[in-house]
Amino acid sequence: MSILNRGKAKKRASADKSRRSFFWKLGAGVSGALAAPAVMVRAEISEQDSASVRLALLEEEKTLRKLHQNFEQAMDKGLSEEVIEMFADDARVIFNGGLFVGRSEGVSRLYRDRFPSEKTGRRMEPAPGFELEADQQADRVDVSPDLLSATAVFPYSIQAGAAIESETSLANMARLQGEGVKTWWEGGVYHVNYRKDDVHGRWKISQLEYRTLSRADYRPGRSYARPIAVAAIATRYPEDPQGPDSLLG
């Protein structure tokens, strides 16, 4: 090949290489330009999903707070049947060392029989000097991401009581008049587990634990109170017709 022809061939090869480089860069640029909006769309969808989940969690939390408010109102008014209906079929309640199992069995014995007879569960202002600490007064509701279960902590301040065991004539007379009960103030926190009802999709209490923090001999209107000790429940059902299914601790 002549020197002239070799020069022309080199020029053509250089031109081809330049064109290939140009088209490769153009293609890469176009791909990048197309990919950027796709990434942005995915990010926007992800943000929308996250916002929807947060909104759903907040709505369920609001529903659970309302359920607990209804629970406290029903307890305060002595509406035991309404209280019992808020529990799941296999619910458990832990109260004063006793475990009450099953809505139609243990839970019903506690709220339909034991609490009314002992004048327990109604709201009561905190005893002077026995108020809960600020962190103990804070409530909390945590809903699971699948929106099917939740846990919560709520403070409580209630009247509690127990039947007077004395066999004196005065105690017997009080019992005959429906007054044979010693009452006191009790403060603490509820630890609650919830789950969605499989049939109707409504929240139910699956476990409720009364964690007592303090007790005091106190009557509303008094300016003083003194601490008291209360024995844990010691007798199970059926020996005690209002007793728990088992004893704890």
QUIBELDA-V668836 format. One record per backbone hydrogen bond with DSSP energy under -0.5 kcal/mol. CO is the residue of the C=O (numbers start at 1). NH is the residue of the N-H. If there is no record, write none. Layout:
((CO,NH) (CO,NH))
This chain:
((2,6) (3,7) (4,8) (5,9) (6,10) (7,11) (8,12) (9,13) (10,14) (11,15) (12,16) (13,17) (14,18) (15,19) (16,20) (17,21) (18,22) (19,23) (20,24) (21,25) (22,26) (23,27) (24,28) (25,29) (26,30) (27,31) (28,32) (29,33) (30,34) (31,35) (32,36) (33,37) (34,38) (35,39) (36,40) (37,41) (38,42) (39,43) (40,44) (41,45) (42,46) (43,47) (44,48) (45,49) (46,50) (47,51) (48,52) (49,53) (50,54) (51,55) (52,56) (53,57) (54,58) (55,59) (56,60) (57,61) (58,62) (59,63) (60,64) (61,65) (62,66) (63,67) (64,68) (65,69) (66,70) (67,71) (68,72) (69,73) (70,74) (71,75) (72,76) (73,77) (74,79) (75,78) (78,80) (79,83) (80,84) (81,85) (82,86) (83,86) (84,87) (86,205) (88,91) (89,103) (91,102) (92,208) (93,95) (93,100) (94,210) (95,98) (96,233) (97,248) (98,95) (98,100) (99,101) (99,245) (99,246) (100,93) (101,106) (102,105) (102,107) (102,108) (103,108) (105,109) (106,110) (107,111) (108,112) (108,113) (109,113) (109,114) (110,115) (113,117) (114,118) (115,120) (116,119) (122,159) (127,130) (133,136) (133,137) (134,138) (140,153) (141,143) (142,151) (144,147) (148,196) (149,144) (150,194) (151,142) (152,192) (153,140) (154,190) (156,188) (157,124) (158,186) (159,121) (160,184) (162,182) (168,172) (169,173) (170,174) (171,175) (172,176) (173,177) (174,179) (174,180) (175,178) (179,181) (180,164) (181,183) (182,162) (184,160) (185,216) (186,158) (187,213) (187,214) (188,156) (189,211) (190,154) (190,192) (191,209) (192,152) (193,206) (193,207) (194,150) (195,204) (197,201) (202,197) (204,195) (204,206) (205,88) (206,92) (207,193) (208,94) (209,191) (209,211) (210,212) (211,189) (214,187) (215,228) (216,185) (216,218) (217,226) (219,222) (226,217) (235,244) (236,240) (239,241) (240,243) (244,237) (246,99))
